[in-house]
């Protein structure tokens, strides 16, 4: 990722005093000898079931407590993890993995090839109702399994022995190692999953872990839990921390105060806090591929109108949003972010190749809005759903004001609710428009174009050209970078520019304060999620 600098701003005298306090932050409550750090997330943990996660807090917990065939090293490059060796067939469609025989679950059970088979089949099975079934489309029969056309047992994954796993792809894929770092491809201990059934992963005690840490102290609704070093982890000698104390802190001001009081080592920053602390010695920043976006309930009359969606997509002053509310990141005019995916043949950035698809343009937005008003009437009321974090509410308030200013006759009502409720509302179609953020699972445009966090994309979005483009990119153009790129660009044009089923708002930036006593701190290449495996104390 390319680091983007934030333009320096003058600090008031009072802010300077706060900066000095943070700059001298000393974490006295946990000495280095205890090898314990304190961290936070801004939303509740939803699940510890790899088949069920769809939020960043759950993703972070699972990433730190489970491990797949590959994992990211300290340089955020995928390397073998749960597997120690891999061989590839001549046609590059069959991968055979030799698993580590010393890999165990936290209950002492060995991690076997059958655990991978079970976990993958369970997540791909539509009966599991995983939000990540589409992730298996690149595996042989993956799409058919996820649609219920064939049984999960026909997914292209087999146990050839206790520690030998065979994976068959639909088509050759150059970034297979990166794909397999993802949570849907983690193994699952069938004994424990079957023992707890639907309750698996609903508390830390009803789950089992094969990663560097175990999760402890979460009963399903707690705002605090811990990651403890997993004594059964195959590479436990490389894990330097004994424990990470986690807590949910929804209010940035509260998080800052906890940091100043030496009760937190890591604090993500947003909004005015980025501007306020950018000159602090413990301040860090980077552009990330996380996106902010609009999702629409196309089953409702108002938001089912394409002119409404296009109008909204072009009526947001994205530069003003980033400058005055986000303070990090950049405006985004396509669903795929910049500096994220690069053409393997030319090295060019996908976003530059694809260009702007829904840029800010009040004139065009109002023309679309007038078309919508011919059908829906002069006065249109829409509810905007957001989560109840401070940042989400601030973004929601900006979007409300900006859209009502630029689209005459529009009234927007805000509904800000806890993330768990927001996810449930969108799943149940209890919304008009939802504002959310989403981070990718692997560095390819298709991850955004075929998913992007958009609810009901696979069931509600009907566009034969889009579907054909994605099929071509995954099939006949799989080994032709130029034609595959062109197919993906056209698919993005269909879903963003033509139909505005997905509407991009901005590309995120990661900014945070980190105690100077912590080193080898690692954030996912996709942003937002922290990997604690390599972290240690000075």
N, C-alpha and C positions, 0 to 999 in steps of 0.2 A: 504494500500500500504506500502511496505517496503521502508524506506528511504535509498538511496544509497549515500555514501560519495564520493566526488570528490577529487582526490589526490591533495594535496596542491602544489602550484607552487610559485616560488620567484616572488615578485612584484618589479618592478623597482621604482626608487625614484619618478619619475613623476607620475606613477600610484598610488603610495602611497598618493601623494597629492590629487589626484582625489578622492580616497577612503575616505580621511579625509573630503573632501567637502561633499560627499554624506552621510557620517556618521552623519554629523551635519545638515542634511537637515531639514529645518523648513518651513512648508507650511504656509507662512504668508498671501498669497492672499485669503485664505478662512479660517476664524477663526472657531474654534470648535463650537462656538455658532450658526454658519450658518448651521451646519450639512451638509456640501457639500464636496464631494471629487472629485478628478480629476483622470481619468483613460484613458486607450487607448486600441485599438486593432490594428493589423497590416495590416488589409485588409478592403476594403469597405463593408458596410452593403448592402446586396443584396435584402432582402425582409423582411416584417413583417407578412407574411402570413404563418401560421403553416403548411399549406399543400404544400408549395413551397420551403421551406428552404433546402439548401444542403451545406452550408458553416458555419464556426465557428462563424463569426461575427454576422450573422443572428440568429444562434442558441443562442448565448449569449443574444442578445436583446430580443428574444422571451421568453427565460427561465426566464428573469427578469421582464417580463411584462404580461405573461400569467401564468395560473396555472391549473393543472389537478387534478384528483382524489387523487393522491399522490404527494408528493414533498420530497426532501431531507432535513433532519433536519441539525442542526449544526455539527453533527457527520457524515454527509453524509450517513445516513440510511433513507430508504423510510418510510414516515409516512403519515397518512391520511391528506389531505389538503382541496381540494374542496368538499370532502365527509367527514361526521362526523362519519359515522358508516358503517360497511359492514357485511353481513351475507353470508355464503358459504354453498352450498348444500352438501349432504353427499358424492356425487361422485366427489366433488371438481371441478365441471365444470361450475357451475352457481354462479355468484357473484351478490348480490343485494346491491346497494349502496344507503344510505340515504344522500342526498346532503345537504350542509349548506344553510339554508333559508336566511341567511344574506349575501350570496355571490352575488356580483353585478358586472356588466360591468362598465367601466369607463364613460359610458353615462347614468348610472343609471338603465339600464335594469337588471332584475334579471337573474342570471345564472341558467338555468333550465336543466332538464334531456334531453330535446329535443335539447339543444345546443350541448350536447355531441354526441347525435345520429347524428345530422347534420354534425358536424365536422369530426367525424370518417368516416361516409359514404362518405363525400366529398373527404377526403384524400385517402381512399381506392379505389374510383372510378377511373378507368383508364382514363376516359375522362378528369379528372383534371390534368393528366400528372404529378402527384406528384412523386418525386424521392424516396418517402418513402412508396409506396403502399405495398411493401413486408413485412413491419412491422406488418401487420394485419394477417399474416398467422396463428397465434396462436388463433385468434378469429374464432368462428364457421362461416364457409363459407368465411373466409377472403381471402384465396388463390383463390377461385372461383370468388369472386368479383373483386380482383385485376387483374385477367386475362380476365375479361369481360364475364365469363361464366354464371354468374347470376347477377341480378340487385343489386345495392348497398343497397336497402331496405331489402335484405336478409342477410346482415351482422348481426352477433350475438350480437346486441346491441339494447335495447328497452327502451323507456320511459314508465314506469308503472304508472306514475303520474308526476306532475310538478317537484317534488323533489325526485323522486325514479327512479333509473337507474338499469337495469338488463343487465349483460354482460355474454354471454355464450361462453365458450372456446371450441376449437376443442378437446383438451386433457388437463388433469390436468397439471398445471405448478407451480413449487415450488416458482418461482421468479416473480410471477404476479405483486406484488406491485412495484418491480423495473421497470418492463416493462412499467407500467402505469404512471411512472414519465416522460416518453418521450413525446416530442413535438407532434408527430402524434396523441396522445390521449388527447390533450387539447380540451376543448370545443370551439366552434365558434358561434358568434352571427349571426344567419341566416339572420336577417334583414339587417345588415351592409354588410355582404358578398354579398347578393343578390343585394343590392343597388349599390355597386361599381363593381360587376362582376369581370372581369379579372384585374381590377385596384386595387382590395382589397390588402392592404398591400404594395402597391408600394410607399407609403409615410406614415409618422406617422399620418397624419390627416385622412388617408383612412384606419384606423384600429381602433379597440376598444379592451380594455384590462381588464382582470380580476385578474391580478397578483399584486404584491407589488408595481410596478412602472408603469407609463405610459411613452411611448416614445414620445418625442417632438422635433421639429425642423429639422426633416429629410424629405426632399422633393423627395428623390429618388436617389440623387447623392451627397449629402453633405458629407463632411469629418468630420463634427461635429454634435452631437445631444446630448440630455439629457434624463436621466431617472428621472422622478419626482415622488415623493411619491403619490400613488394612494389613493385619499380620500375615494373611494368606496371599497377598499380592505377589506375583512371581518376581517383580522387580522392586521389592520393598526397600532395598538398600539405597535406591536412587531417590526415594521420597524423604525429604529432609524435615518436613513438618510433622509434628505429632498430632496436631489438631487445628481445625479452623472453626471458630465460633461464628455462626451466621445469624443474622437477624433481619427482619423486614423493616425497612425505614422508608415510608412513603413520602415524607416531607424532606426536601433537600436541606432546609434550614436546620432541621433536627439532626440530619446526618453530619452536617458541618460542625454543629455543636459537640456531637459525640467524638468527632475527630479531634477537635480542639481540647477535649477533656481526656484524650488518650484512650478512648474506648473503642475507636475504630482505626484500623490501619489503612483501609481503602475506602474511598468515597467517590463514586461517579458524580460528575458535575453536569449541571444543565442550566439553561437560561442565563440569568444575570450572574450566577455564580461563576460561569466560565469567564465572563468579562472581568469579574472582580478578582479572581485568583490566578489569572494567566501569567503573572509575573512572580508567583510564588515558586521557590526552589523545588517544591515537591509536586508541582503541576506538570501533567503530561497530557498530550493530545495526539490524535491521529484521525484521518478520514476513514470511515468504515463503509462496508457495503450494506449496512442496515438502511431500510427505506421507511419513510412515512407515507401512507397511502389512504385513499378512500375505497371502501367497499360498498356495494349497493345491493339492496334487496330488490331484485328485478321482478319479483312476484307481486309487488305493490304497484298500483297504477302510476303514482308520481315518479318513483325511482326506476320503474320499468320503462320509462320514456327515455329513449336514447338522447334526445335533445336536452333534457334535464341533466343527464350525466355529462354530456360534452360541455355544456355551459358551466357546470361546476368545475370541470377539469381545467377550463381555461380562465376562470374568473378569480383564481387565487394568486395574489401577488407573492410568489414564492421567495423572491429576493428579500422582500420586506419581512417575511416570516423568519427567514434564516437570520437576518440582520438584527431584528428587534425581539425575537422570542427564543429561537434555538441557539444562536450565537456560535454555532459550529455546523460543519457540514456544508451542503451546497444545494441550490435548487435542482430539481430533477424533472425532466420532461419526457421520460420514458420509464417503464417499470424496471428496467435493468440499470443498475447504477454504473457510474464511471469508475475507471481504474480497478476493475473487478475481473473481467473476462477478456482474454486476448486471443485473436485468431492465430492458431498454431502455424499457419502458412505464411502470414504476413506480419504477425506481431502487433497488428493494429487493435486499438481499444474498441470493443463492441459498441459502446455508447456513441463514440465518434462516428463509427460506420453507420449506425442506425439513425443518428440524428435526433432532432427534437420532434416529438409526436404530439404532445399537448402543452405547448408553451403558454405562458401568461399572455392573454390577448383579449382585452375587455371588449373590443369591437366585435370580434368573432363570437365571444361568449354571449354577448347580448343578442346577436343574430340568432344563435341557437336557442336562447331563452325565449325569444319572441315566437319561435316555432313551437316550443313547448307550451306557451301560453295559449296558442290557438286551440290546443286540445284540452288543456287543463284549467284554463281561466287565468285572469290577470293576477290574482293573488294565490300564491302557492305556499303552503306550510310544510316544512320538512323537519324531522327530528334528527339531530346529529348525536350519535352514541360515541362516548369515549370511556376510557378507564378513569378511575378516580385519583390517579397520581397527580401531583402538582403540575408536572410538565404537561401531561395529557390535557389537563383542564385548561392550562394557559394556551396551548395550541388550539384547543377547541374554541376558546373564547375569541382568538384571533380569526379563525376560520369563519366563525359565526358573523363577526363584525365585517370582515372583508367581503364575504359572499353577499351579505345583505346590502352592502354599499354598492357593489358592482352589478347586482342582478335586481333591478327594481321590481317590487311586488313579491319578493321572496322573504319569508319569515322562517328563521331557523331556531328551533328550540333545542337546548342542550340537555343531554341526560348523561351524567358521569357516575359510573357505578364501579364496584370492585372488579378487577380483571376476571375473576372466576365467573361472575355474573355476566360480564360483557361477552365472554366466550360462549356462555350458555345462551344468551340472547341472540347472538349472531347465528349460532347453530340452529336455533329454533325459529329463525326468521322473524324474531321480535325486534325489528329495527328498520329504519329507512336507509340511513347512511351511517357507516361506522368509520371512525378514524382509528387507525392502528399502526403499529410498526412491525416490521418483519426482517429477520436476518436470514441469509441463505444457509444451505447445508453443504453446498459444494460450489466451486468456482466455474460455473458454466451458465450462459444466459438462460438455458432451458429451465433452470431451477426457479427463476422468477417468472418466466413466460407461462410455464405450465403449473405454477403453484403461487409463489409470491405472497403467501398468506391469505389469498383471496378465498373467502368462504363460498362454497357451492359452485366453484368454477367447473369442476368435472361433471356436475349434474345439471346446472342451470344454463351454462353458456353454450349456445348452439350456433356454430359457425363452421361449415364444412371446409372452407378454405383454411381456417386456423387448424382444424384437425388434420387436414392433409399435410400442411406445412410441418406440423410436429411429427407426423408419421414419416415424412420424407427425411427430416433431420435425424430421426432415430434409426431409419432403415437404409434406403438406397443412397443417401448422402452421408452416411455415418463416417466413411473414410475419405470423403471429399470436403476438406475444410471450407473452400469457397462456396460451394453450393449449399452446404449445411448452414453456413453463416447467413446466406441470402434467405434460406427457408425460415430461419429463426427470426430474422428481421421482419419478414412479411407476416409471420405469426404474431409478432408484437404489434405490428401496425393494425392487425385485425382486432385484437383484444383491447388495445389502448386507444388508438387513433380513430378507428372506424366505429367501434361499438362502445368504447369507454366503459367496459365492464370492470376493468382495473384503472384507477386514476392515480398516478404518482404525484407526490407533493414535494418531498425533499429527500436528499441523501444525508444520512446521519454522520456525525463526527463523535468520536469517543474522547472525552475529557475527564480527568480524574485527579484526585490528590492521593498520593501513596507515601506512607511513612518511609523515611530514609533508612530505617532499619531493615526493610524488606528488599531482597534482591531476587533476580531471575523471575520476576513477576510476569505472567504471561496471559495475554488476552487472545481469544480465538481470532483467527484471521478474518472471520466474518463479523467480528465486533460484539460487544456486549457481554459475552460469556467469559468468565475467568477460569483458567486452568491452574489449579494449585499444586499439581504434581511436582513441578520443578522449583517452586518457590522455596526460599529459605531466608533465615534471619542472619544479618551481619554480626 
